[in-house]
Amino acid sequence: MPRLQNNTASSKQITTTAPIVSLPDPDEAAVRSVDWSLSRRAFSLAVGSLILAGCFALMLVVGRIPVISEWLGDPEFFKRCLVVHVDLSLVVWFFGFAAALYSLLPGTKRNHSIFHAGFSVALTGTVAMVAAMFVPGAPAILSNYVPMLDHWLFIAGIVMLFSGLLICFMDGRLFSNDSEAEVTEIETAPGRLQWFRITPDIAAGFKTAALAYVVAMTTFAISWFVTPRSLEARAYYELVFWGGGHVLQVANVAAMLAVWLLLLSSLLRRQLLSKRTAWLLFGALLLPHLVAPLLTLQGTNTTLYRTGSTRLMQFGIFPIVTIFLVICIRRIHAAFKAKQIGAEAFRDPRFIGFAASVGLTVIGFLLGAMIRGSSTLIPAHYHASIGAVTVSFMAVTYVLLKPLGFSLPGFRLSRLAPAQLYLFGIGQLVFALGFGWGGLFGLGRKAYGAEQHIRSVGEYIGVGVMAFGGLLAISGGLLFLFLVAWAGRPRISTTFSLFKMKYLTRSNA
């Protein structure tokens, strides 16, 4: 089996085991390949957005801490931070990373060109969103799923981001054959080889995430068309993003499940599901949500639209996730029993990432089942759920660094990867449980600074636990960003040197 070398990972494309020769288009007749440069750009966009989101997350945690929150009398400051934090961490990070995963599917030059065009549009939109933060007087609208700054620059940025990612996912690979990328053994540490492969079951997950994203964008478009412009801004954006926002969670879940398969197939060195079984399960996950665009046709202010979207997410996700969970746990149990893996798995980022993601997913389901009104049980539920997706993405990042052309950290730094996943996973779990505990005592959501009113000991305990867990999770997130930045340091240095030489050459001309 071929081994991916350090000096070639960033410049060569990995081709599939068999070329596709039956398609009429000459470009399609070429050998399909993975353009690692495109994957690297999408990956960099996702990680870069997470860096910015982490900066604002620290401010949000401080704004919730008792005593300190009383000193800060400007809740609008935290609302602006919340808008940017949520959009960067829930939209750009998740779907930028999903686009990077999708780009690992072998494609033709035409596919790569379309993806590149879409990525450029999405990147421009992200820059516009961040730039809108500096526009004085831009009101913060804390709508669910996609918070907004009610300013034309931010709106243009969101539209460009969503449209650009849609182009990426519609680059032609969505309905192509599930060809496998060739098996690659990657040396992650002296004497240690890691198995990496995009098998048909994993490809089915990536494509399901892309299809769910297309359904979500269709729902957004119809919602925007039928929602009255005369509504107050908060109500308008809430209605526009409600239905499609629920479908976006399906895309997140599909990407997370595909990453579970990738992590465990790499750990166990085998394909977990047959192509048929994978498509049946992923199809069952997506199928109920295909009606989401239809729910908007009678208007977004109807009970059918709001309740129907909620029920689809409540009952359309957890059954399939539970089936995947049972299958994965049985595979791991069999591997432990056959002594294919042992105690060393508890120090392996692939196993730790999977276990942390599973734990947060289960806690998210339980907290979601406890929601009875508007309290911090709601953010407790979705912070556990999005934490499950995030920690799985973090874990698979360590598998993808070498193929993406980044130099992995040295042996000492590489040992920090398991600690980072434990720190983030435990921190996110404590954070969600603290939020949930406060919600049981009626702690209100989306209240910061002087707006926050804590009336009982239970609420104080919940907020204190939440703050402690949040700081742990942020520490884990910062450690992740440090390790990734350190891995990318040689490439960043090389890129900067080339840019500097090009600039000096032009200046001397």
N, C-alpha and C positions, 0 to 999 in steps of 0.2 A: 504494500500500500504506500502511496506517495506521502512524503513528509513535507510539510510547508516550512521552508527555510526563512530565517529572519530577513535576509536581504532581498527576498523576492515576494514576500507576502503583500507588500503594498503596491507592487507594480504589475504583477501578473494576475490574470483572471483564472479562476478555477472552472474547468469545463466539466460537463456531464460525461457520463460513461459512454453514451451513444449519441451521435448527432441525429437531428431530425431532418429527414431528406424528402418527406412526402408532401410538404407544403408547396404551393405553387409560387409564392413570392420568393424571389432570389434571396432576399434578406432573411426570410424565415427558414430558408434551406440551410443557412449557416449553422455552425455549431452553437448551441446555446451556452451561455457562460454567466458567471457572476461578476458584475463590475464592482469590485471592492471599493473603488474610489467613490462611487455613488453611495454605497452603504456607509462608508466612513463619514461622508458629509451629513447624511441623515442622522447618524449616530451622534455626531458632534453638535448638531442643532438640538437634539434631545437633551444631551448632557449639559450644554450651555444654558438651556432654559431652566434646567434643574438647579444650576448654580444660582441663577438670579432668584428663582422661587425660594431657595433656601434662605437667602438674605432677608426676604420679606417674611418668611415663616418665623424667623427669630423675633421680629418685631411683633408678630401676632401673638406669640407665646407670652412675651413680656406684657402685652396689653391685657392679658387675662389673669396675671398674677395678683392676688389680693395685696392691698396697701399700695403697690406700685401703680396699679390701675387707677387708684384714687388721685395720684399725683398728675396723671395725664388727662387733661380735660378736653382734648380734641378727638372725639370719636371718628370724625371724618378722615383723619390721617390714617387710622387703622382700616377704615373701609376702603380707602384707595389701595392700601397695601394688600388687603384681602382680594380685591379684584385682580391685581397683577399676579399675586401668588397663585390663585386658583387657576387662572387661565394659562399660566406658564407650566404649572405642575400637573394639571388635569387635561389640558388640551395639547400644548406644544410637546411636553415631555412624553405623554402617553402615545400620541399619534405620530410624533416624530420618530419615536422608537419603533412603533408598529410599522412605519414606513421603512425603517432600516431593516427590520426583520423580513418584511415583504420583499425587499430588494435582494435578499439572499437566494430567492428563487431564480433558477437559471433563465435568462432571457436573451433576446437578440439585440443587435445594435439599435434597431428601431425602438424596442422596449426601453432601452437605456436612455435614448435621446428624449423620449416622452417623459420618463421619470425625472430626468435632469431639468427639463423645462418646468415641470410641476414643482420640483424642489425649489427652484429659483423664485417662483411666485410665492411659495409658502414662507421662504426666508424673508422676502421683502415685507410680507404681511406681519411677520413677527417683529421686525424692526419698527414698523409703523405703530404696532400696539405699544411697544415699550416707549417710543417717542411721545405718544399721546399722554403718557404719565406727566410730562413736563408742561402740558398745556394748562394754564391757570383757569380755574373755574370749571373744569370738566367734572360733571357730577358722577358719583359712583353709584351704580345700580346693582344691588346685590341679588340679582336674579339667580335662580337655581341653574346648575350645570354650566352656564356660560355667563358669569358676571360681566358687566359692561361698564365702560366709561361712555357716557352719552355725548360723544363728540365725533364728528365726521371722520377724523383721522383714525381713531380707535376702531370705528365701525368698518372703515375701509381695510384696516389691518386684519380684522377678524374674517372678513369676506375673502381676502386674498389668501389667508392661511388655510381656511377650509377648502377653497377652490384649488389651491396648489396641491394640497394633500390628496384631493379627489383625483386630480390628474395623475398623480403618482400611482394611486391604486388602480387607475383605469388605463395603465400603460400597455395592456395587451396580454400580460401574464396571467390575468385573473381566470381566463378560461382555457389556458394551455394545459398540456399534459403535465402530470405531476412527476416530472423527471427528477431523479435524485442527483444531488451534487455528489461528487466522488468522495469516498471516505478519506479523511485527512487525520493524520496523527500529529498533534501539536505538542512540542516540548514546553511544558509550563514551568518546569523546575528541573534542575540537574537530575537526569535519570528518570524523570517522570513524563509519561506520554498521556495525552488526553485525546479521547476519541470524539470526533465532531462530524456530524452528518445531518443533512436536511432530508429526511425520509418522507415518503408520501403522506404518512399520518400527520407529520409536522406541517407539511405544505398545505394540507387540508385546513389546519387551524389558521395559518397565515391568511389563506384565501377567504376563510369565513370571516375573519376580522375585517378584511377589506370589503367584503360584501355588506357586512353590517354597517360599515362606515358609509357606503353608498346609500343604503336605506335611510340612515340618519340624515344625510345631506338632502335626500329627496323630501323627507319629512320637514326639515327646516325650510326648504324652498316653498312648499305648499303652505306651511304655517305663516311664513312671511307674507305670502300673497293674500291669505284670507283674514289675517288679523287686522282689525280696524286701526288706522293710524291715529285716530282721535283719542285713543286711550292714554292715560298717564304713563310715563316712561317705565316705571316699575312694573305695572301690570302688562304693558306691551311686551317687554322683553321676557317676562315670565311666561307668557303664553306662547311666544315664538319659539322659545328654546325648550319648552316642557317635553313635548313628544319626542323630538329628535334627541334630546339629552338622555332620555331613558334608553334609546336604541344605542347611543354611544357606549353605554355601560356594557351592552352585549358585545360590542367590538373589543372593549377592554378585556372582558372575560374570555373571549375566544383567543385573543393574543396570549393571555396568561396561561390558558390550558395548553396551547401549543408550546409555550416555553416549558411547562411542566414536562411535556413529552420530550423536548429537546434535552433538558437537564438530566432526566432519568435515562434516556437512551445513551447519552454521553457517559453517564456513570456506569450503567449496566452493559454498555457496548452491544446493544441490540435494539431493534425496532420494537416498540411497545404494542402498537395496534396495527392491524391490517388496514390497507387503504379503504376497503369497503366499510369496516367497522368505524373508522375515523370519520368518514363522510356521513354515515348514518347518525352518529352522535352529534357532530358539528351541525349537520343539517337540522336535526331536531332542536338544537339550541337556537338556530336562526329562524326557522320556519314560522313560529308564532308571531315574530316581530315584523314579518313582511306586511302585516295589516296596519302597521303604525301610520304609513302615509294616508291610508284610507280613513283613519280616525279623524284626520284634520279636515276632511272635505266638507263636513257640516259646520265648520267653524271651530276656532280654538277656545271659545268661551262656553262650550257645551260640557255637560257632565261626562258624556261619552269620551271626549278627548282627554280630560284630566284623569278620570277614574280608569278608563281603559288603558292608558299609558302606564299608570301605576300598577295595575293588575298584571299586565304583561311582564313587567320586570319582577314583580313579587313571585309569580308562579311559573315564569318561563325560563328562569336561570338556574335556581338551586337544584332541580331534579337532575339535570344533565351534569352539573358540576359534581354532584354527589356520586354519580356513576363514574365519572373520571377519577374522582378521589378514591373510590373503592378499587378500581382497576389498578391505579398507581400503587396504592398501599399493598395490594396483593403481590404485585411484581416485586416490590422492595422486600416484603416478607419472605418471598420465595428465594430471593437473592441472598438474604441473610442466612436463611436455613440451609442453602446449598453452599454457604461460605464463599460466595462470589465476592461479597463485600463484608467487611467486619467493622470493628470499632473505629477504624480510621475514617469511616464515612462521616462521623460526627465532627471531623475536622475538614471535610471536603465542602467547598463553597456550593457545589451542585446540590448535595444532599441538604445542607443547611438552608439554602435558598428555597428549595422545594418545601421543606418542613415548616419554615417560617411563613411561607405563602399559604400553605394549607391551614396552619393555626389561625392566621388572621382572617382567612376566608370563613372558617367555621364560626369564629367570634363575631364576624360581621353579620352572618346569617342570624345568630342568636340575638344580637342587639337590634337588628332590623325587625325581628318578630316581636320585640318588646315595645316598639313605637306605638304610642296611643295619642299623641298630640304634638304640638310644636315645642320641643325642648332640645337640650343638647344630646338626647338619645339619637337624634337624626344625624348630627355630625359625628357622633361616636360610631354609628353604623357605617357611614361612608368613609370615615378615616380608616377603619379596619379594612374595608373592602378595597379602597385604593392603595392602602399599605400592602395588601396581599399582591396586587399587581406590581407595585413598585419594587418590592423586595425580590420578586421573581425576575424582573428586568435587571436589577442589580446583579443577581447571581449569574444570569446568562451573559452579562457583560464580561465577566472574567473568562468565560469560554470563548468569547468573540474577539477579545483584544488582539490576540496574535494573528488570526486570519484578517482582521481589519488593518493590519500593518503597524500596530502599536507595539512598542517594546514593553514586555511585561516587567513589573517591578522586580528588583533583586530578590533573592531567596528570603531575606529578613522581612522585606516589605510584603512579599507575597503571603507570609504567614499572618499578616493583618487582615487579609480578606475574610477568613472565617469569623474573626472577632468583629469585623465591621458588620457582617450580616446578623450576627447575634445581637449586637448593640442596637442596630436599627429595628430588627424584628421585635425585640423585647420592648424597646422604647415606644414603638408604635402601638404595641399591645397595651402597655400601661397607659399611654395617652388616650386610647379609645375607651378603656375601662374607666378612667377618671371622668371623661366626658359623660359616659353612660351613667356612672354613679350620681353625678350632679343632675343629670336629666331625670333620674328617678325621684329627686327632691324638687323638681320643677325649675331647674336652672334654665334661663332663657338663652336662646341661640342668637348669634349675630349681634352680640352686645359687647362693646369694648370701651375702655376708658371709663369716663364718668357715667356712661349709659348702663354699665353693669351694676346690678343690684343683687347682692348676696344676702339672703335673709336667714339661713339656717346653717347649723353645723355640718349637715350632710352636704350642702352646696360648697362650703369651704373645703371640706375633705376632697370632694370631687375635683374642684378647681386646682387644689394643691397637687393631687395625684396626676391630673392632666398636665400641669406645668412640668412636673418632674419627668414624666414620660416623654413630653414634647422635647425637653432638653436632651434626653437620651437619644431620641430619634434623630434630632438635628445633628447631634455629635456623630451618630452613625452615618448620616447623610454627608456630612462634611468629610469624614474619613473616606467614604466612597469616592467623593469628588477629588480628594487629594491623591488617592491611588490611581484613578483614571488620568488625572492631569500629569502625574509622574510618569505613567506609562506613555502618554502622548508627548512628553517633553522633547525627546529627540526629533520627532517629526515636526513639532512646532518650531523648534530651533532651526531645523533645516529650511522650513518654509520661510521663516523670517530672514534667514541669510540670503536665500534666493531673491526675495523681494528687495532686500537691501542692495544686493548686487545689481538688480535690474534698475533700481532707482538711481544708483550712482552712475551706471552706464548712460542712462538718459541725461543725467545732469552734466556729464562730461562731453556729451555729443555736441 
